[in-house]
Each structure stands twice: as structure tokens, then as C-alpha cells.
């Protein structure tokens, strides 16, 4: 192989042989990227888009929960200003206020239905 390389250099010159070698290297890298890397990047891109969508949904949920908490705190403050009483509700009072369609969920910390 080395003798054929020397003959090619003697016949065409070193710059031409080097340019051909670099051209083959570029072709090899291009082929490797298009066959090996591009499909993996496509999968990773779709996974990334799905994760971004989930993060947006969670962010929207956090915004809604924050708004609900702020609303409840404002309601409590307004109630205390109007009535002059503090709004300290225990579980029995909360259960009596809730809707009749409310389905109790097990409270893990206290072991009771909430």
C-alpha cells in the first residue's frame, strides 16, 4: 500500500493526493453524520419537545395553584376585615362547608377522610 501511495504522489503530486485524502475524509464524516447521528438527533429532538410541553403544563398548573392560593388568602383577609373574626377553620368546619358532591380523599398524614 505504501508503494502505491508513493507512486500516486510521484504521478500526481502531494497536494493533489492530500486533497483527495481530505475529500474522502469529509465524505466519510458526512456519511457517518447522516446515517448515525441525524436519526438520533431526530429522536432526541422529539423527546425534548415532549419534555418542554410537559414543563409548560406543569408551569401552567403552578400558576393556577398560585392564583388559587392568593385568592384564598385575599378572601380570608377580606373576611377578617368585614367580620372582625379570624378565619381559623378545622376539618369539621371545612367538611360542613364543602359541596355534597365532594368525594372524600384519604388524608395520608392524619389517616382520616378529608
Kinemage of the C-alpha trace (Angstrom):
@kinemage 1
@onewidth
@group {chain A} dominant
@subgroup {mainchain}
@vectorlist {calphas} color= white
{ca unk a 1} P 0.000 0.000 0.000
{ca unk a 2} L 2.805 2.410 0.784
{ca unk a 3} L 4.360 1.828 -2.668
{ca unk a 4} L 1.062 2.689 -4.398
{ca unk a 5} L 0.826 5.839 -2.261
{ca unk a 6} L 4.383 6.820 -3.220
{ca unk a 7} L 3.600 6.154 -6.905
{ca unk a 8} L 0.436 8.291 -6.679
{ca unk a 9} L 2.432 11.127 -5.075
{ca unk a 10} L 5.098 10.842 -7.787
{ca unk a 11} L 2.499 10.853 -10.552
{ca unk a 12} L 0.014 13.488 -9.285
{ca unk a 13} L 1.966 15.455 -6.656
{ca unk a 14} L 1.496 15.685 -2.906
{ca unk a 15} L -1.129 18.486 -2.901
{ca unk a 16} L -3.463 16.536 -5.189
{ca unk a 17} L -3.131 13.296 -3.206
{ca unk a 18} L -3.599 15.186 0.080
{ca unk a 19} L -6.700 16.941 -1.302
{ca unk a 20} L -8.145 13.571 -2.375
{ca unk a 21} L -7.452 12.136 1.094
{ca unk a 22} L -9.128 15.095 2.768
{ca unk a 23} L -12.057 14.814 0.349
{ca unk a 24} L -12.520 11.161 1.303
{ca unk a 25} L -12.318 12.117 4.983
{ca unk a 26} L -15.021 14.769 4.520
{ca unk a 27} L -17.195 12.261 2.625
{ca unk a 28} L -16.717 9.649 5.369
{ca unk a 29} L -17.646 12.134 8.127
{ca unk a 30} L -20.651 13.406 6.150
{ca unk a 31} L -21.902 9.842 5.580
{ca unk a 32} L -21.380 8.945 9.240
{ca unk a 33} L -23.260 12.043 10.425
{ca unk a 34} L -26.200 11.485 8.074
{ca unk a 35} L -26.561 7.769 8.828
{ca unk a 36} L -25.634 7.598 12.518
{ca unk a 37} L -26.094 10.992 14.161
{ca unk a 38} L -29.045 12.553 12.341
{ca unk a 39} L -31.614 9.851 13.318
{ca unk a 40} L -30.510 10.007 16.948
{ca unk a 41} L -30.826 13.794 16.926
{ca unk a 42} L -34.330 13.457 15.475
{ca unk a 43} L -35.373 11.181 18.334
{ca unk a 44} L -33.748 13.456 20.900
{ca unk a 45} L -35.498 16.457 19.374
{ca unk a 46} L -38.941 14.849 19.636
{ca unk a 47} L -38.221 13.805 23.220
{ca unk a 48} L -37.085 17.325 24.049
{ca unk a 49} L -40.256 18.813 22.560
{ca unk a 50} L -42.383 16.413 24.631
{ca unk a 51} L -40.485 17.361 27.798
{ca unk a 52} L -40.864 21.068 27.067
{ca unk a 53} L -44.619 20.573 26.634
{ca unk a 54} L -44.808 18.779 29.986
{ca unk a 55} L -42.835 21.552 31.664
{ca unk a 56} L -45.215 24.143 30.210
{ca unk a 57} L -48.204 22.190 31.506
{ca unk a 58} L -46.624 21.976 34.965
{ca unk a 59} L -45.825 25.682 34.852
{ca unk a 60} L -49.438 26.456 33.973
{ca unk a 61} L -50.589 24.251 36.855
{ca unk a 62} L -48.242 26.064 39.224
{ca unk a 63} L -49.589 29.428 38.041
{ca unk a 64} L -53.174 28.263 38.594
{ca unk a 65} L -52.362 26.936 42.055
{ca unk a 66} L -50.592 30.159 42.988
{ca unk a 67} L -53.596 32.181 41.843
{ca unk a 68} L -55.947 29.979 43.856
{ca unk a 69} L -53.806 30.341 46.978
{ca unk a 70} L -53.665 34.115 46.523
{ca unk a 71} L -57.429 34.215 46.058
{ca unk a 72} L -57.995 32.203 49.226
{ca unk a 73} L -55.619 34.420 51.189
{ca unk a 74} L -57.348 37.559 49.875
{ca unk a 75} L -60.737 36.071 50.748
{ca unk a 76} L -59.519 35.267 54.250
{ca unk a 77} L -58.177 38.801 54.679
{ca unk a 78} L -61.424 40.370 53.421
{ca unk a 79} L -63.492 38.082 55.634
{ca unk a 80} L -61.446 39.009 58.693
{ca unk a 81} L -61.772 42.740 57.876
{ca unk a 82} L -65.543 42.523 57.378
{ca unk a 83} L -66.411 40.321 60.351
{ca unk a 84} L -63.611 41.166 62.751
{ca unk a 85} L -63.144 37.427 63.396
{ca unk a 86} L -60.185 35.347 62.380
{ca unk a 87} L -60.899 32.600 59.918
{ca unk a 88} L -59.487 29.524 61.626
{ca unk a 89} L -61.332 26.538 60.249
{ca unk a 90} L -60.758 22.999 61.365
{ca unk a 91} L -61.505 19.862 59.369
{ca unk a 92} L -65.097 19.520 60.638
{ca unk a 93} L -65.955 23.046 59.541
{ca unk a 94} L -64.329 22.555 56.147
{ca unk a 95} L -66.291 19.348 55.604
{ca unk a 96} L -69.544 21.092 56.505
{ca unk a 97} L -68.816 23.890 54.013
{ca unk a 98} L -67.885 21.675 51.091
{ca unk a 99} L -70.194 20.574 48.336
{ca unk a 100} L -72.402 17.496 48.678
{ca unk a 101} L -70.796 16.006 45.532
{ca unk a 102} L -67.412 16.088 47.229
{ca unk a 103} L -65.778 12.678 47.321
{ca unk a 104} L -63.546 12.249 50.377
{ca unk a 105} L -59.898 11.543 49.774
{ca unk a 106} L -57.781 9.776 52.358
{ca unk a 107} L -55.503 12.180 54.217
{ca unk a 108} L -52.196 10.351 54.441
{ca unk a 109} L -50.784 12.378 57.312
{ca unk a 110} L -53.759 12.102 59.672
{ca unk a 111} L -55.267 8.854 58.419
{ca unk a 112} L -58.733 10.438 58.114
{ca unk a 113} L -61.024 11.185 55.246
{ca unk a 114} L -60.699 14.824 54.244
